[in-house]
Amino acid sequence: MKQILYNLFEHQFLGRDEARVILQNIAEGKYNDAQIASLITVFLMRNISVEELCGFRDALLEMRIPVDLHEYQPIDIVGTGGDGKNTFNISTAACFTVAGAGIPVVKHGNYGATSISGASNVMEQHGIKFTADNDKLKRSMDECNIAYLHAPLFNPALKAVAPIRKSLGVRTFFNMLGPLVNPALPTYQLLGVYSLPLLRLYSYTYQETNTRFAVVHSLDGYDEISLTDEFKVATSDNEKIYTPESVGLNKCTEQALEGGNTIEDAARIFDNVLSNKATEAQTNAVVINAAFAIRVVHPNKSIEECIAMARESLISGKAYDTLKKFIKLNS
């Protein structure tokens, strides 16, 4: 590790296989805490490369507890976090909206690191018991069209660095890996990122995989489509900037999307959206993210058609019925 650190301090980059081996060694306890903290610090001081990110991803996927849900060809909707906006659980609500629209979803999530309520927080608030049992997850897919994968159950390798990450208290490259290591290897993915450089990095990284994807970023810094400003969407085919008005929706304020001061506040907004009792801004934020997720699966549909599908899922009660069934089955 000493030589690796010397090389990195001299502005050299890791190869994909070298990055994979390093992360495997970290998981196996071959480096001390100071060495791991130094490695993390390198990537705070410079951007991570596609080769490095792919290598770290390879290691985590090799060491994961696998989940076999490929027959459903599901989509995951996830954000990197780290935008500092403390929004309510937009991505998670979009997952239930998409599932209600008839598209299988496998959501990979964790507790909030940079916001009050992460996906796992809002799931626990509803009494959900996390599981890594493949049969239970398949039953959830069959009966609810959605399964939830609580990240720590499937990525034991991350336990080795959890205390160090907590002690450092800053965003690290491990935060960037979360969206890339869904253990079910979903067929489709909609990923929200908090900066344009990250949008390009993930776009290049996804092109090294078999995942059909869209990476989204609101230009005022949200790691999802917020409708507070213009937003960019990158796919394997192209990149395009949209305005809220261009997709037929009203622009909203940042305050309109805040998730409150407690997990209970965030869970209440989440429920209001899915039961079609939320504000226009809250509903539209979920609808537009769900719509672009639907379009990843159905690229020949117009965004207007996808918005209509997402909105119908909420208005008809299908999204809320999906949530109720999911809670009953997974509590």
Backbone torsions as a table, in degrees:
resi	resn	phi	psi	omega
1	MET	NA	-33.2	179.5
2	LYS	-56.5	-47.1	-178.3
3	GLN	-66.7	-37.8	177.2
4	ILE	-60.0	-45.1	179.9
5	LEU	-64.6	-42.7	177.2
6	TYR	-57.4	-44.7	-179.7
7	ASN	-62.2	-43.3	-179.2
8	LEU	-67.0	-37.6	178.6
9	PHE	-65.2	-23.2	178.5
10	GLU	-94.0	20.5	173.0
11	HIS	68.8	24.7	173.1
12	GLN	-85.4	160.2	-179.0
13	PHE	-113.3	153.1	177.0
14	LEU	-83.1	145.3	169.7
15	GLY	-78.1	164.9	-177.2
16	ARG	-58.7	-47.3	-178.3
17	ASP	-69.2	-36.3	178.2
18	GLU	-63.0	-42.6	178.5
19	ALA	-63.9	-39.7	179.3
20	ARG	-61.1	-46.9	-178.5
21	VAL	-64.6	-40.2	-179.9
22	ILE	-60.8	-44.9	-178.7
23	LEU	-69.4	-34.3	174.7
24	GLN	-62.7	-41.9	178.9
25	ASN	-64.8	-37.4	176.3
26	ILE	-60.3	-47.0	-178.5
27	ALA	-63.1	-31.2	-179.5
28	GLU	-87.3	4.6	175.8
29	GLY	74.5	26.8	-176.4
30	LYS	-83.9	-11.6	178.5
31	TYR	-119.1	150.8	177.7
32	ASN	-83.3	169.8	-174.7
33	ASP	-60.4	-38.7	-178.6
34	ALA	-64.8	-39.5	179.0
35	GLN	-66.3	-41.8	179.8
36	ILE	-66.0	-41.8	178.7
37	ALA	-62.2	-38.1	178.1
38	SER	-65.3	-41.1	178.2
39	LEU	-61.6	-46.4	179.3
40	ILE	-59.3	-40.5	-177.5
41	THR	-62.9	-35.8	177.8
42	VAL	-54.3	-43.6	-175.7
43	PHE	-82.6	-3.2	168.6
44	LEU	-85.2	-23.0	-174.9
45	MET	-97.9	-13.7	175.1
46	ARG	-148.0	161.2	179.8
47	ASN	-70.8	144.5	174.5
48	ILE	-78.3	146.4	179.9
49	SER	-90.8	164.8	176.7
50	VAL	-60.4	-42.5	179.9
51	GLU	-61.4	-42.8	-179.7
52	GLU	-66.3	-45.3	-179.4
53	LEU	-63.5	-42.2	178.0
54	CYS	-64.5	-38.6	179.0
55	GLY	-65.2	-45.1	177.2
56	PHE	-63.2	-39.9	178.4
57	ARG	-62.8	-44.9	179.2
58	ASP	-54.9	-43.6	-177.8
59	ALA	-64.0	-47.0	-178.3
60	LEU	-65.1	-38.6	179.6
61	LEU	-69.1	-35.3	177.4
62	GLU	-65.6	-32.5	-175.9
63	MET	-96.0	0.3	-175.1
64	ARG	-72.2	161.4	166.0
65	ILE	-85.3	111.4	-170.7
66	PRO	-72.5	154.5	175.6
67	VAL	-129.0	129.5	-178.4
68	ASP	-105.9	95.3	176.8
69	LEU	-126.2	22.8	-172.2
70	HIS	-63.3	-27.5	-177.3
71	GLU	-62.6	-22.6	-178.3
72	TYR	-86.7	-14.2	-175.6
73	GLN	46.9	59.4	-171.7
74	PRO	-82.9	169.5	173.6
75	ILE	-116.3	149.5	171.5
76	ASP	-115.2	138.7	176.0
77	ILE	-119.9	118.6	-170.1
78	VAL	-151.0	152.1	173.7
79	GLY	-117.1	155.1	179.1
80	THR	-71.9	-21.7	-168.5
81	GLY	74.5	-177.6	174.8
82	GLY	85.8	8.5	-179.8
83	ASP	-88.4	-8.8	176.3
84	GLY	69.6	16.1	-173.9
85	LYS	-93.8	-17.7	179.3
86	ASN	51.7	49.3	175.5
87	THR	-76.3	164.9	170.7
88	PHE	-69.6	178.6	-171.2
89	ASN	-79.5	73.3	-175.0
90	ILE	-65.0	-48.2	-177.3
91	SER	-62.2	-41.9	-178.5
92	THR	-67.2	-41.2	176.3
93	ALA	-64.0	-36.7	177.3
94	ALA	-64.2	-34.5	178.1
95	CYS	-60.9	-45.3	180.0
96	PHE	-70.5	-30.3	176.4
97	THR	-66.9	-43.3	178.8
98	VAL	-66.7	-42.3	177.7
99	ALA	-61.6	-39.3	177.8
100	GLY	-65.4	-24.7	177.9
101	ALA	-84.1	2.8	174.4
102	GLY	96.3	10.8	-178.8
103	ILE	-107.7	124.7	-178.4
104	PRO	-62.6	138.3	-176.7
105	VAL	-128.8	134.6	169.4
106	VAL	-123.7	103.7	-174.4
107	LYS	-90.5	124.2	177.2
108	HIS	-106.0	121.2	-175.3
109	GLY	-152.0	180.0	-175.2
110	ASN	-152.3	-179.5	173.9
111	TYR	-70.4	154.8	-179.8
112	GLY	-63.6	131.7	176.4
113	ALA	-107.4	-38.5	-177.2
114	THR	-116.5	3.7	175.6
115	SER	-138.9	167.4	-176.3
116	ILE	-66.1	-40.1	-174.0
117	SER	-127.1	110.3	171.4
118	GLY	-87.3	178.4	-178.3
119	ALA	-59.2	-42.3	-179.0
120	SER	-67.6	-32.0	176.4
121	ASN	-62.7	-46.8	-177.8
122	VAL	-71.1	-30.4	174.8
123	MET	-65.5	-47.5	179.3
124	GLU	-62.6	-35.4	179.2
125	GLN	-61.0	-25.0	178.3
126	HIS	-96.2	8.6	176.1
127	GLY	84.2	12.9	-179.1
128	ILE	-69.3	134.7	174.4
129	LYS	-103.1	120.9	-176.7
130	PHE	-72.4	146.5	-179.5
131	THR	-145.3	152.6	172.0
132	ALA	-114.4	11.5	-179.9
133	ASP	-75.3	115.4	-174.8
134	ASN	-62.2	-35.9	179.4
135	ASP	-65.7	-40.5	178.4
136	LYS	-67.2	-38.5	179.0
137	LEU	-66.3	-39.6	177.3
138	LYS	-65.4	-38.6	178.5
139	ARG	-63.4	-39.3	177.8
140	SER	-63.9	-39.4	176.7
141	MET	-64.8	-43.6	-177.7
142	ASP	-65.2	-41.1	-172.4
143	GLU	-94.5	-25.5	-174.7
144	CYS	-122.1	-11.5	-178.1
145	ASN	71.1	13.4	-180.0
146	ILE	-152.6	142.6	173.0
147	ALA	-130.7	148.8	-179.2
148	TYR	-115.8	128.6	-179.9
149	LEU	-112.0	107.9	178.1
150	HIS	-77.6	112.6	-167.0
151	ALA	-48.6	-45.6	-177.2
152	PRO	-59.9	-24.2	178.9
153	LEU	-71.8	-21.0	-172.2
154	PHE	-113.8	-10.9	-178.7
155	ASN	-126.1	68.0	-177.9
156	PRO	-60.4	-22.6	-179.7
157	ALA	-60.9	-28.5	-177.7
158	LEU	-72.1	-16.8	180.0
159	LYS	-61.8	-31.5	-177.0
160	ALA	-64.8	-28.3	-177.0
161	VAL	-106.0	-3.9	-176.6
162	ALA	-56.8	-47.2	-179.8
163	PRO	-63.8	-35.6	-179.8
164	ILE	-68.7	-44.7	178.1
165	ARG	-60.1	-40.7	-180.0
166	LYS	-66.5	-40.9	179.9
167	SER	-65.3	-40.1	179.8
168	LEU	-67.9	-39.1	176.2
169	GLY	67.5	21.7	179.3
170	VAL	-127.2	162.0	178.4
171	ARG	-69.0	133.4	-177.7
172	THR	-125.1	175.9	179.9
173	PHE	-65.8	-16.6	176.5
174	PHE	-65.8	-32.0	175.3
175	ASN	-61.5	-33.8	-178.5
176	MET	-72.6	-23.5	-176.2
177	LEU	-79.5	-27.4	-175.8
178	GLY	-48.1	-52.2	-178.0
179	PRO	-65.7	-18.2	-175.0
180	LEU	-94.4	-6.9	-171.8
181	VAL	-121.0	34.1	171.1
182	ASN	-56.1	117.7	-173.2
183	PRO	-64.6	-16.6	178.3
184	ALA	-83.4	-6.6	-176.7
185	LEU	47.7	64.1	-175.1
186	PRO	-60.1	149.7	-179.9
187	THR	-65.4	-34.9	-175.2
188	TYR	-129.1	154.0	176.9
189	GLN	-153.3	136.3	168.7
190	LEU	-111.2	120.7	-176.5
191	LEU	-119.9	130.0	175.0
192	GLY	-102.2	135.5	-178.5
193	VAL	-128.6	157.2	-172.2
194	TYR	-93.9	0.7	179.2
195	SER	-152.2	157.7	178.5
196	LEU	-66.3	-41.0	176.2
197	PRO	-57.3	-37.9	177.6
198	LEU	-68.0	-37.0	177.4
199	LEU	-57.5	-45.3	-179.9
200	ARG	-68.5	-41.5	-179.2
201	LEU	-60.4	-48.7	-179.8
202	TYR	-67.2	-37.0	178.9
203	SER	-60.7	-45.6	177.2
204	TYR	-64.9	-38.6	-178.7
205	THR	-66.6	-43.8	179.1
206	TYR	-62.0	-30.6	-180.0
207	GLN	-68.9	-11.8	174.5
208	GLU	-88.4	-0.6	-177.6
209	THR	-118.3	-179.5	177.1
210	ASN	-97.5	6.0	-177.2
211	THR	-75.9	134.9	170.8
212	ARG	-87.9	126.8	-164.8
213	PHE	-138.6	164.3	162.2
214	ALA	-139.9	134.9	174.9
215	VAL	-110.6	129.3	-175.8
216	VAL	-122.0	150.9	179.4
217	HIS	-155.6	127.7	172.6
218	SER	-83.4	132.6	-169.3
219	LEU	-67.9	-12.3	174.3
220	ASP	-94.2	14.2	167.6
221	GLY	107.2	3.5	178.7
222	TYR	-79.5	146.2	177.1
223	ASP	-93.4	35.9	174.8
224	GLU	-164.1	176.2	174.8
225	ILE	-81.9	111.8	-173.3
226	SER	-98.3	-21.3	-173.7
227	LEU	65.5	16.5	174.0
228	THR	-89.9	-10.5	-176.1
229	ASP	-164.7	-176.9	171.3
230	GLU	-61.7	154.8	177.5
231	PHE	-140.3	150.7	-179.8
232	LYS	-109.7	142.4	176.1
233	VAL	-126.2	123.9	178.0
234	ALA	-115.2	131.5	175.2
235	THR	-125.1	-177.2	177.7
236	SER	-67.3	-17.0	-176.0
237	ASP	-98.8	-36.8	-176.0
238	ASN	-164.5	176.1	172.0
239	GLU	-125.4	141.4	-179.0
240	LYS	-148.2	140.7	175.2
241	ILE	-99.6	132.7	178.8
242	TYR	-118.0	156.6	166.2
243	THR	-109.3	158.3	174.8
244	PRO	-53.7	-42.2	-177.8
245	GLU	-64.3	-32.6	-177.7
246	SER	-67.3	-20.3	177.0
247	VAL	-106.7	13.9	173.3
248	GLY	78.7	21.1	-179.0
249	LEU	-121.9	154.9	-179.6
250	ASN	-80.1	143.3	173.2
251	LYS	-68.6	146.8	-179.3
252	CYS	-127.9	172.6	179.5
253	THR	-92.5	160.3	176.9
254	GLU	-62.6	-39.2	-177.9
255	GLN	-60.7	-30.3	-176.8
256	ALA	-67.2	-16.7	-176.4
257	LEU	-108.7	3.5	-176.6
258	GLU	-66.0	144.3	-175.4
259	GLY	-92.0	5.0	179.6
260	GLY	88.8	-172.8	-174.0
261	ASN	-101.8	-7.6	-177.8
262	THR	-138.2	164.5	175.4
263	ILE	-62.7	-35.2	178.6
264	GLU	-61.9	-40.6	177.5
265	ASP	-60.3	-48.1	-178.1
266	ALA	-62.8	-40.8	-179.7
267	ALA	-65.3	-35.5	179.0
268	ARG	-66.0	-42.9	177.3
269	ILE	-63.4	-43.8	177.6
270	PHE	-54.0	-48.1	179.7
271	ASP	-65.4	-39.7	-179.6
272	ASN	-62.4	-40.7	178.7
273	VAL	-62.5	-50.5	-174.6
274	LEU	-70.4	-24.2	177.5
275	SER	-95.1	11.1	175.6
276	ASN	62.5	38.8	179.2
277	LYS	-120.9	10.3	-175.1
278	ALA	-86.0	174.2	175.5
279	THR	-71.2	165.7	178.2
280	GLU	-59.0	-44.0	-177.2
281	ALA	-63.9	-45.0	179.8
282	GLN	-62.6	-45.5	-179.6
283	THR	-64.4	-46.2	-177.0
284	ASN	-64.2	-34.6	178.9
285	ALA	-63.5	-40.3	178.3
286	VAL	-71.3	-42.5	-178.9
287	VAL	-59.5	-45.3	-175.1
288	ILE	-70.2	-36.1	176.4
289	ASN	-69.4	-39.8	175.9
290	ALA	-63.8	-38.4	-178.1
291	ALA	-64.0	-44.4	179.5
292	PHE	-70.3	-27.5	172.9
293	ALA	-66.3	-44.9	177.4
294	ILE	-58.8	-38.3	-177.9
295	ARG	-70.0	-26.7	174.3
296	VAL	-61.8	-41.0	-179.4
297	VAL	-77.1	-35.2	-177.9
298	HIS	-123.2	73.7	-174.2
299	PRO	-64.6	-16.6	179.9
300	ASN	-83.5	-10.3	176.6
301	LYS	-80.8	146.1	175.0
302	SER	-73.3	159.1	178.9
303	ILE	-64.4	-31.0	177.4
304	GLU	-63.7	-40.7	177.3
305	GLU	-64.7	-40.2	-178.9
306	CYS	-68.3	-38.6	175.6
307	ILE	-61.6	-42.8	179.5
308	ALA	-62.1	-40.1	177.9
309	MET	-63.5	-44.5	-179.7
310	ALA	-64.7	-45.0	-178.6
311	ARG	-65.1	-38.8	179.5
312	GLU	-63.8	-35.1	177.8
313	SER	-60.2	-38.7	179.0
314	LEU	-77.0	-50.3	-174.4
315	ILE	-64.4	-37.5	-178.0
316	SER	-74.5	-15.7	-177.0
317	GLY	90.6	-0.5	-178.3
318	LYS	-64.0	-39.6	179.6
319	ALA	-63.4	-44.6	-178.6
320	TYR	-69.0	-38.2	175.9
321	ASP	-61.8	-38.8	177.8
322	THR	-61.3	-45.2	178.9
323	LEU	-61.1	-45.7	-177.7
324	LYS	-63.1	-42.6	177.5
325	LYS	-63.8	-42.0	-179.5
326	PHE	-61.8	-43.9	179.1
327	ILE	-62.9	-46.0	-178.4
328	LYS	-61.0	-41.0	-176.2
329	LEU	-76.9	-32.3	-170.4
330	ASN	-107.4	6.3	179.2
331	SER	-89.6	NA	NA
